[in-house]
Amino acid sequence: MYYKIEGAIKKNRNNFIIYAVLWIIIAIVLVPSFAYSTYMAKANGSMNLQIFVETFGQSITNPLGTIPKIFESGATETYFSTLLVVTIVYSIFFFIGIIKSAPKNQYTDIEHGSSDWSQRGEQYQILNKNEGIILAENNYLPVDKRGNVNVLVVGRFRIW
């Protein structure tokens, strides 16, 4: 079961930074604009869509100017609750993406015919690292081995 977690982390290692940067951009640009616009639209008791649209348009064009306005106007509770909801939804989609990218079985992305199936030098109980008939990189079938040393070569041999 651990191979799925390890495979998903290995496959998405480079994407973690992208996910984090995207969340920071959303937290700095989109969430403050939405929270401030919502707070201003509900200031007189009911939701006024016209005030929301106008305030959102101004806030989204100047997101760094919106953040101080949130603290000045007292919309911090709206901001943090909106940020919490967005973070939870973003995390759900993030983990769904990680789960979908997990390998389906233990041998996913392992080249067929390579020695990647063995761990911690198991193949060298049978094979040799240094000399013999070449099977793969750093894997040779020793010719001085007792028993069957027949080799079936599958593939093409090209001479240019």
MDTraj code that builds the backbone (N, CA, C; nanometers):
import mdtraj as md
import numpy as np

residues = "MET TYR TYR LYS ILE GLU GLY ALA ILE LYS LYS ASN ARG ASN ASN PHE ILE ILE TYR ALA VAL LEU TRP ILE ILE ILE ALA ILE VAL LEU VAL PRO SER PHE ALA TYR SER THR TYR MET ALA LYS ALA ASN GLY SER MET ASN LEU GLN ILE PHE VAL GLU THR PHE GLY GLN SER ILE THR ASN PRO LEU GLY THR ILE PRO LYS ILE PHE GLU SER GLY ALA THR GLU THR TYR PHE SER THR LEU LEU VAL VAL THR ILE VAL TYR SER ILE PHE PHE PHE ILE GLY ILE ILE LYS SER ALA PRO LYS ASN GLN TYR THR ASP ILE GLU HIS GLY SER SER ASP TRP SER GLN ARG GLY GLU GLN TYR GLN ILE LEU ASN LYS ASN GLU GLY ILE ILE LEU ALA GLU ASN ASN TYR LEU PRO VAL ASP LYS ARG GLY ASN VAL ASN VAL LEU VAL VAL GLY ARG PHE ARG ILE TRP".split()
xyz = np.array([
    [0.0818, -0.1194, 0.0000],
    [0.0000, 0.0000, 0.0000],
    [0.0860, 0.1255, 0.0000],
    [0.2040, 0.1174, 0.0616],
    [0.2909, 0.2346, 0.0679],
    [0.3438, 0.2745, -0.0694],
    [0.3480, 0.1794, -0.1638],
    [0.3983, 0.2115, -0.2965],
    [0.3088, 0.3147, -0.3656],
    [0.1790, 0.3167, -0.3328],
    [0.0904, 0.4163, -0.3928],
    [0.1229, 0.5565, -0.3423],
    [0.1452, 0.5682, -0.2131],
    [0.1788, 0.6993, -0.1558],
    [0.3146, 0.7456, -0.2072],
    [0.4127, 0.6552, -0.2050],
    [0.5454, 0.6908, -0.2538],
    [0.5429, 0.7266, -0.4014],
    [0.4670, 0.6508, -0.4803],
    [0.4579, 0.6788, -0.6241],
    [0.3901, 0.8117, -0.6529],
    [0.2849, 0.8428, -0.5784],
    [0.2155, 0.9699, -0.5982],
    [0.3038, 1.0875, -0.5594],
    [0.3781, 1.0738, -0.4501],
    [0.4688, 1.1821, -0.4081],
    [0.5820, 1.1981, -0.5092],
    [0.6359, 1.0869, -0.5552],
    [0.7449, 1.0930, -0.6524],
    [0.6990, 1.1544, -0.7843],
    [0.5787, 1.1189, -0.8265],
    [0.5257, 1.1690, -0.9531],
    [0.4915, 1.3178, -0.9462],
    [0.4481, 1.3663, -0.8297],
    [0.4030, 1.5051, -0.8162],
    [0.5005, 1.5941, -0.7413],
    [0.6215, 1.5498, -0.7222],
    [0.7197, 1.6264, -0.6447],
    [0.7374, 1.7677, -0.6998],
    [0.7467, 1.7820, -0.8298],
    [0.7655, 1.9146, -0.8893],
    [0.6382, 1.9981, -0.8835],
    [0.5242, 1.9339, -0.8781],
    [0.3976, 2.0069, -0.8782],
    [0.3622, 2.0657, -0.7422],
    [0.4228, 2.0168, -0.6347],
    [0.3907, 2.0690, -0.5014],
    [0.4202, 2.2181, -0.4915],
    [0.5289, 2.2626, -0.5508],
    [0.5630, 2.4049, -0.5487],
    [0.4600, 2.4844, -0.6272],
    [0.4172, 2.4313, -0.7391],
    [0.3157, 2.4996, -0.8206],
    [0.1846, 2.5100, -0.7434],
    [0.1456, 2.4029, -0.6745],
    [0.0233, 2.4056, -0.5945],
    [0.0320, 2.5107, -0.4840],
    [0.1478, 2.5190, -0.4185],
    [0.1653, 2.6158, -0.3098],
    [0.1617, 2.7597, -0.3629],
    [0.2289, 2.7854, -0.4735],
    [0.2293, 2.9207, -0.5323],
    [0.0895, 2.9588, -0.5769],
    [0.0159, 2.8654, -0.6352],
    [-0.1209, 2.8943, -0.6779],
    [-0.2104, 2.9269, -0.5586],
    [-0.1938, 2.8538, -0.4481],
    [-0.2726, 2.8832, -0.3281],
    [-0.2388, 3.0219, -0.2734],
    [-0.1119, 3.0584, -0.2738],
    [-0.0721, 3.1921, -0.2258],
    [-0.1319, 3.3011, -0.3134],
    [-0.1315, 3.2804, -0.4445],
    [-0.1913, 3.3796, -0.5350],
    [-0.3406, 3.3918, -0.5084],
    [-0.4077, 3.2794, -0.4895],
    [-0.5514, 3.2830, -0.4599],
    [-0.5757, 3.3543, -0.3273],
    [-0.4913, 3.3276, -0.2267],
    [-0.5085, 3.3887, -0.0941],
    [-0.4789, 3.5379, -0.0941],
    [-0.3959, 3.5840, -0.1861],
    [-0.3610, 3.7261, -0.1899],
    [-0.4491, 3.8052, -0.2855],
    [-0.4886, 3.7452, -0.3964],
    [-0.5623, 3.8189, -0.4995],
    [-0.7128, 3.7964, -0.4908],
    [-0.7545, 3.6730, -0.4958],
    [-0.8970, 3.6430, -0.5106],
    [-0.9744, 3.6504, -0.3793],
    [-0.9232, 3.5889, -0.2750],
    [-0.9966, 3.5827, -0.1482],
    [-1.0164, 3.7202, -0.0843],
    [-0.9143, 3.8071, -0.0755],
    [-0.9398, 3.9390, -0.0164],
    [-1.0408, 4.0204, -0.0958],
    [-1.0329, 4.0139, -0.2281],
    [-1.1273, 4.0878, -0.3120],
    [-1.2699, 4.0393, -0.2893],
    [-1.2866, 3.9077, -0.2878],
    [-1.4202, 3.8520, -0.2673],
    [-1.4730, 3.8834, -0.1276],
    [-1.3881, 3.8668, -0.0254],
    [-1.4319, 3.8903, 0.1126],
    [-1.4668, 4.0373, 0.1356],
    [-1.3837, 4.1285, 0.0867],
    [-1.4104, 4.2712, 0.1045],
    [-1.5367, 4.3125, 0.0301],
    [-1.5543, 4.2620, -0.0924],
    [-1.6736, 4.2947, -0.1704],
    [-1.7994, 4.2408, -0.1037],
    [-1.7925, 4.1212, -0.0496],
    [-1.9064, 4.0634, 0.0209],
    [-1.9399, 4.1447, 0.1458],
    [-1.8376, 4.1829, 0.2188],
    [-1.8592, 4.2616, 0.3410],
    [-1.9223, 4.3969, 0.3083],
    [-1.8723, 4.4633, 0.2056],
    [-1.9262, 4.5947, 0.1685],
    [-2.0683, 4.5832, 0.1135],
    [-2.0975, 4.4749, 0.0406],
    [-2.2315, 4.4574, -0.0161],
    [-2.3336, 4.4263, 0.0928],
    [-2.2902, 4.3637, 0.2026],
    [-2.3814, 4.3306, 0.3118],
    [-2.3790, 4.4342, 0.4239],
    [-2.3134, 4.5467, 0.4026],
    [-2.2971, 4.6472, 0.5084],
    [-2.4298, 4.7070, 0.5541],
    [-2.5239, 4.7200, 0.4632],
    [-2.6522, 4.7808, 0.5021],
    [-2.7577, 4.6755, 0.5386],
    [-2.7188, 4.5516, 0.5570],
    [-2.8124, 4.4498, 0.6039],
    [-2.8422, 4.3424, 0.5022],
    [-2.8722, 4.3788, 0.3779],
    [-2.9013, 4.2777, 0.2759],
    [-2.7933, 4.2829, 0.1683],
    [-2.7829, 4.1766, 0.0939],
    [-2.6802, 4.1669, -0.0105],
    [-2.7185, 4.2534, -0.1288],
    [-2.6349, 4.3509, -0.1602],
    [-2.6573, 4.4393, -0.2746],
    [-2.5609, 4.3977, -0.3850],
    [-2.6139, 4.3398, -0.4925],
    [-2.5313, 4.2848, -0.5996],
    [-2.4551, 4.3939, -0.6740],
    [-2.5149, 4.5084, -0.6893],
    [-2.4481, 4.6168, -0.7611],
    [-2.3232, 4.6642, -0.6848],
    [-2.3341, 4.6807, -0.5556],
    [-2.2185, 4.7209, -0.4744],
    [-2.1120, 4.6109, -0.4780],
    [-2.1557, 4.4859, -0.4735],
    [-2.0619, 4.3740, -0.4783],
    [-1.9807, 4.3768, -0.6074],
    [-2.0471, 4.3915, -0.7213],
    [-1.9786, 4.3895, -0.8510],
    [-1.8826, 4.5077, -0.8640],
    [-1.9274, 4.6259, -0.8232],
    [-1.8404, 4.7440, -0.8317],
    [-1.7186, 4.7296, -0.7407],
    [-1.7414, 4.6878, -0.6189],
    [-1.6313, 4.6730, -0.5234],
    [-1.5368, 4.5606, -0.5651],
    [-1.5926, 4.4529, -0.6167],
    [-1.5087, 4.3410, -0.6609],
    [-1.4216, 4.3830, -0.7786],
    [-1.4768, 4.4575, -0.8729],
    [-1.3986, 4.5059, -0.9872],
    [-1.2829, 4.5942, -0.9435],
    [-1.3079, 4.6825, -0.8475],
    [-1.2008, 4.7693, -0.7973],
    [-1.0986, 4.6899, -0.7155],
    [-1.1455, 4.5955, -0.6379],
    [-1.0570, 4.5188, -0.5499],
    [-0.9673, 4.4237, -0.6272],
    [-1.0202, 4.3638, -0.7308],
    [-0.9422, 4.2655, -0.8060],
    [-0.8315, 4.3327, -0.8858],
    [-0.8510, 4.4585, -0.9231],
    [-0.7464, 4.5294, -0.9967],
    [-0.6358, 4.5794, -0.9048],
    [-0.6640, 4.5932, -0.7768],
    [-0.5635, 4.6379, -0.6796],
    [-0.5696, 4.5481, -0.5552],
    [-0.5236, 4.4229, -0.5694],
    [-0.5375, 4.3291, -0.4565],
    [-0.4531, 4.3667, -0.3352],
    [-0.3368, 4.4244, -0.3566],
    [-0.2527, 4.4603, -0.2422],
    [-0.3070, 4.5819, -0.1687],
    [-0.3879, 4.6619, -0.2353],
    [-0.4537, 4.7737, -0.1688],
    [-0.5792, 4.7305, -0.0958],
    [-0.6319, 4.6153, -0.1315],
    [-0.7543, 4.5638, -0.0692],
    [-0.7266, 4.5058, 0.0694],
    [-0.6104, 4.4457, 0.0869],
    [-0.5783, 4.3808, 0.2147],
    [-0.5819, 4.4798, 0.3316],
    [-0.5217, 4.6001, 0.3203],
    [-0.5345, 4.6959, 0.4320],
    [-0.6790, 4.7426, 0.4543],
    [-0.7562, 4.7513, 0.3460],
    [-0.8963, 4.7927, 0.3582],
    [-0.9759, 4.6909, 0.4402],
    [-0.9411, 4.5646, 0.4273],
    [-1.0101, 4.4593, 0.5031],
    [-0.9928, 4.4829, 0.6528],
    [-0.8705, 4.5129, 0.6928],
    [-0.8431, 4.5333, 0.8353],
    [-0.8977, 4.6667, 0.8857],
    [-0.8996, 4.7682, 0.7998],
    [-0.9531, 4.8989, 0.8394],
    [-1.1043, 4.8958, 0.8568],
    [-1.1726, 4.8254, 0.7674],
    [-1.3182, 4.8251, 0.7712],
    [-1.3764, 4.7226, 0.8683],
    [-1.2940, 4.6322, 0.9195],
    [-1.3422, 4.5312, 1.0138],
    [-1.3943, 4.4058, 0.9460],
    [-1.3483, 4.3801, 0.8245],
    [-1.3938, 4.2625, 0.7499],
    [-1.3015, 4.1436, 0.7691],
    [-1.2248, 4.1433, 0.8769],
    [-1.1290, 4.0341, 0.8982],
    [-1.1973, 3.8998, 0.9196],
    [-1.3109, 3.9000, 0.9882],
    [-1.3827, 3.7744, 1.0104],
    [-1.4310, 3.7168, 0.8772],
    [-1.4813, 3.8021, 0.7903],
    [-1.5257, 3.7582, 0.6579],
    [-1.4073, 3.7052, 0.5772],
    [-1.2947, 3.7748, 0.5860],
    [-1.1760, 3.7320, 0.5125],
    [-1.1282, 3.5949, 0.5587],
    [-1.1138, 3.5756, 0.6895],
    [-1.0613, 3.4484, 0.7395],
    [-1.1590, 3.3328, 0.7187],
    [-1.2886, 3.3583, 0.7281],
    [-1.3842, 3.2509, 0.7014],
    [-1.3832, 3.2134, 0.5531],
    [-1.3724, 3.3133, 0.4661],
    [-1.3642, 3.2856, 0.3224],
    [-1.2340, 3.2128, 0.2892],
    [-1.1247, 3.2545, 0.3507],
    [-0.9963, 3.1877, 0.3283],
    [-1.0006, 3.0432, 0.3761],
    [-1.0658, 3.0174, 0.4872],
    [-1.0783, 2.8807, 0.5379],
    [-1.1572, 2.7931, 0.4405],
    [-1.2679, 2.8442, 0.3907],
    [-1.3502, 2.7673, 0.2961],
    [-1.2724, 2.7401, 0.1674],
    [-1.2066, 2.8416, 0.1145],
    [-1.1292, 2.8245, -0.0089],
    [-1.0148, 2.7257, 0.0126],
    [-0.9491, 2.7318, 0.1271],
    [-0.8394, 2.6396, 0.1569],
    [-0.8896, 2.4959, 0.1676],
    [-1.0033, 2.4760, 0.2295],
    [-1.0589, 2.3402, 0.2408],
    [-1.0951, 2.2852, 0.1029],
    [-1.1618, 2.3655, 0.0211],
    [-1.1997, 2.3209, -0.1133],
    [-1.0747, 2.2953, -0.1971],
    [-0.9761, 2.3853, -0.1888],
    [-0.8502, 2.3683, -0.2622],
    [-0.7783, 2.2411, -0.2172],
    [-0.7781, 2.2138, -0.0878],
    [-0.7126, 2.0933, -0.0355],
    [-0.7822, 1.9668, -0.0833],
    [-0.9144, 1.9701, -0.0889],
    [-0.9886, 1.8537, -0.1389],
    [-0.9503, 1.8249, -0.2834],
    [-0.9498, 1.9282, -0.3674],
    [-0.9114, 1.9080, -0.5074],
    [-0.7648, 1.8661, -0.5191],
    [-0.6795, 1.9200, -0.4347],
    [-0.5378, 1.8833, -0.4335],
    [-0.5212, 1.7347, -0.4030],
    [-0.5874, 1.6864, -0.2979],
    [-0.5732, 1.5458, -0.2612],
    [-0.6404, 1.4525, -0.3619],
    [-0.7479, 1.4969, -0.4250],
    [-0.8077, 1.4149, -0.5314],
    [-0.7094, 1.4006, -0.6470],
    [-0.6411, 1.5095, -0.6816],
    [-0.5404, 1.5032, -0.7876],
    [-0.4249, 1.4120, -0.7522],
    [-0.3814, 1.4166, -0.6282],
    [-0.2722, 1.3288, -0.5836],
    [-0.3164, 1.1830, -0.5875],
    [-0.4378, 1.1560, -0.5417],
    [-0.4887, 1.0185, -0.5413],
    [-0.5047, 0.9658, -0.6833],
    [-0.5539, 1.0507, -0.7743],
    [-0.5707, 1.0078, -0.9134],
    [-0.4375, 0.9783, -0.9810],
    [-0.3309, 1.0450, -0.9376],
    [-0.2011, 1.0235, -1.0015],
    [-0.1217, 0.9103, -0.9376],
    [-0.1757, 0.8474, -0.8349],
    [-0.1062, 0.7363, -0.7695],
    [-0.0972, 0.6179, -0.8654],
    [0.0103, 0.5419, -0.8567],
    [0.0234, 0.4266, -0.9458],
    [-0.0847, 0.3222, -0.9184],
    [-0.1254, 0.2537, -1.0225],
    [-0.2325, 0.1543, -1.0097],
    [-0.1830, 0.0241, -0.9470],
    [-0.0569, -0.0091, -0.9718],
    [0.0004, -0.1276, -0.9095],
    [0.1470, -0.1021, -0.8775],
    [0.2104, -0.1981, -0.8190],
    [0.3468, -0.1817, -0.7705],
    [0.4474, -0.1676, -0.8838],
    [0.4133, -0.2138, -1.0027],
    [0.5081, -0.2172, -1.1131],
    [0.4814, -0.1092, -1.2173],
    [0.3992, -0.0105, -1.1844],
    [0.3731, 0.0995, -1.2760],
    [0.5001, 0.1813, -1.2939],
    [0.5268, 0.2209, -1.4165],
    [0.6418, 0.3030, -1.4547],
    [0.7763, 0.2328, -1.4365],
    [0.7755, 0.1025, -1.4275],
    [0.9013, 0.0284, -1.4253],
    [0.9187, -0.0317, -1.5641],
    [1.0335, -0.0075, -1.6211],
    [1.0602, -0.0554, -1.7555],
    [1.0634, -0.2082, -1.7552],
    [0.9948, -0.2678, -1.8506],
    [0.9966, -0.4131, -1.8611],
    [1.1345, -0.4559, -1.9104],
    [1.1902, -0.5552, -1.8475],
    [1.3198, -0.6051, -1.8869],
    [1.4341, -0.5385, -1.8128],
    [1.4056, -0.4466, -1.7259],
    [1.5139, -0.3829, -1.6507],
    [1.5296, -0.4522, -1.5167],
    [1.6300, -0.4114, -1.4425],
    [1.6536, -0.4716, -1.3119],
    [1.5883, -0.3901, -1.2023],
    [1.4953, -0.3014, -1.2366],
    [1.4299, -0.2190, -1.1354],
    [1.3373, -0.3002, -1.0452],
    [1.3057, -0.4222, -1.0837],
    [1.2174, -0.5055, -1.0030],
    [1.2866, -0.5560, -0.8778],
    [1.4186, -0.5561, -0.8770],
    [1.4907, -0.6072, -0.7610],
    [1.5333, -0.4925, -0.6705],
    [1.5537, -0.5249, -0.5447],
    [1.5904, -0.4229, -0.4483],
    [1.7150, -0.4655, -0.3720],
    [1.7978, -0.3685, -0.3367],
    [1.9159, -0.3880, -0.2525],
    [2.0093, -0.4987, -0.3025],
    [2.0298, -0.5035, -0.4337],
    [2.1271, -0.5967, -0.4889],
    [2.0830, -0.7404, -0.4984],
    [1.9528, -0.7682, -0.4965],
    [1.9054, -0.9068, -0.5058],
    [1.9469, -0.9728, -0.6367],
    [1.9521, -0.8934, -0.7442],
    [1.9816, -0.9527, -0.8740],
    [2.1240, -1.0068, -0.8810],
    [2.2140, -0.9575, -0.7949],
    [2.3520, -1.0019, -0.8014],
    [2.3732, -1.1382, -0.7363],
    [2.2700, -1.1976, -0.6795],
    [2.2804, -1.3357, -0.6352],
    [2.2812, -1.4278, -0.7570],
    [2.2190, -1.3811, -0.8651],
    [2.2118, -1.4594, -0.9881],
    [2.3040, -1.3996, -1.0937],
    [2.3034, -1.2684, -1.1040],
    [2.3767, -1.1987, -1.2081],
    [2.5091, -1.1462, -1.1553],
    [2.5844, -1.0855, -1.2450],
    [2.7129, -1.0274, -1.2109],
    [2.7099, -0.8797, -1.2492],
    [2.7812, -0.7947, -1.1739],
    [2.7836, -0.6519, -1.2066],
    [2.8891, -0.6157, -1.3080],
    [2.9892, -0.6980, -1.3241],
    [3.1074, -0.6545, -1.3969],
    [3.1291, -0.7204, -1.5324],
    [3.1076, -0.8501, -1.5442],
    [3.1433, -0.9169, -1.6697],
    [3.0476, -1.0314, -1.6986],
    [3.0391, -1.0631, -1.8264],
    [2.9526, -1.1702, -1.8729],
    [2.8731, -1.1229, -1.9933],
    [2.7602, -1.1859, -2.0158],
    [2.6730, -1.1495, -2.1274],
    [2.5853, -1.0330, -2.0821],
    [2.5853, -0.9244, -2.1595],
    [2.5136, -0.8027, -2.1204],
    [2.3624, -0.8278, -2.1250],
    [2.2969, -0.8007, -2.0143],
    [2.1516, -0.8087, -2.0083],
    [2.0897, -0.6696, -1.9981],
    [2.1445, -0.5871, -1.9135],
    [2.0984, -0.4499, -1.8935],
    [2.2167, -0.3713, -1.8385],
    [2.1966, -0.2439, -1.8141],
    [2.3048, -0.1630, -1.7599],
    [2.3444, -0.2160, -1.6220],
    [2.4720, -0.2474, -1.6073],
    [2.5280, -0.3013, -1.4832],
    [2.4710, -0.4376, -1.4446],
    [2.4182, -0.5109, -1.5393],
    [2.3683, -0.6459, -1.5144],
    [2.4196, -0.7387, -1.6243],
    [2.5004, -0.8334, -1.5844],
    [2.5583, -0.9279, -1.6788],
    [2.5265, -1.0687, -1.6318],
    [2.5042, -1.1581, -1.7276],
    [2.4852, -1.2996, -1.6966],
    [2.6231, -1.3655, -1.7002],
    [2.6689, -1.4157, -1.5870],
    [2.8047, -1.4715, -1.5863],
    [2.8139, -1.5974, -1.6709],
    [2.9252, -1.6109, -1.7445],
    [2.9435, -1.7278, -1.8301],
    [3.0047, -1.8445, -1.7539],
    [3.0602, -1.8215, -1.6372],
    [3.1197, -1.9284, -1.5582],
    [3.0225, -1.9848, -1.4552],
    [2.8941, -1.9531, -1.4719],
    [2.7914, -1.9973, -1.3785],
    [2.7535, -2.1411, -1.4090],
    [2.7310, -2.2193, -1.3062],
    [2.6840, -2.3557, -1.3274],
    [2.5356, -2.3527, -1.3592],
    [2.4937, -2.4385, -1.4418],
    [2.3522, -2.4463, -1.4756],
    [2.3243, -2.3817, -1.6107],
    [2.2029, -2.3491, -1.6317],
    [2.1572, -2.2980, -1.7603],
    [2.1959, -2.1512, -1.7755],
    [2.2729, -2.1206, -1.8782],
    [2.3104, -1.9824, -1.9071],
    [2.2617, -1.9424, -2.0460],
    [2.1587, -2.0090, -2.0951],
    [2.1032, -1.9727, -2.2251],
    [2.0384, -1.8355, -2.2159],
    [2.0492, -1.7582, -2.3248],
    [1.9958, -1.6228, -2.3289],
    [1.9092, -1.6099, -2.4526],
    [1.7905, -1.5620, -2.4355],
    [1.7021, -1.5329, -2.5477],
    [1.7048, -1.3830, -2.5698],
    [1.7464, -1.3408, -2.6892],
    [1.7529, -1.1981, -2.7209],
    [1.6303, -1.1637, -2.8020],
    [1.5516, -1.0706, -2.7494],
    [1.4311, -1.0268, -2.8177],
    [1.4542, -0.8829, -2.8622],
    [1.4342, -0.8566, -2.9879],
    [1.4542, -0.7215, -3.0375],
    [1.5246, -0.7248, -3.1707],
    [1.5765, -0.6107, -3.2124],
    [1.6428, -0.6021, -3.3416],
    [1.7911, -0.5716, -3.3219],
    [1.8616, -0.6093, -3.4214],
    [2.0016, -0.5744, -3.4248],
    [2.0225, -0.4968, -3.5533],
    [2.0640, -0.3728, -3.5415],
    [2.0798, -0.2879, -3.6587],
    [2.2255, -0.2537, -3.6779],
    [2.2667, -0.2556, -3.8015],
    [2.4015, -0.2117, -3.8361],
    [2.3845, -0.0954, -3.9319],
    [2.4432, 0.0137, -3.8986],
    [2.4289, 0.1337, -3.9851],
    [2.5412, 0.1427, -4.0798],
])
top = md.Topology()
chain = top.add_chain()
for i, resn in enumerate(residues, 1):
    res = top.add_residue(resn, chain, resSeq=i)
    for name in ("N", "CA", "C"):
        top.add_atom(name, md.element.get_by_symbol(name[0]), res)
traj = md.Trajectory(xyz[None], top)
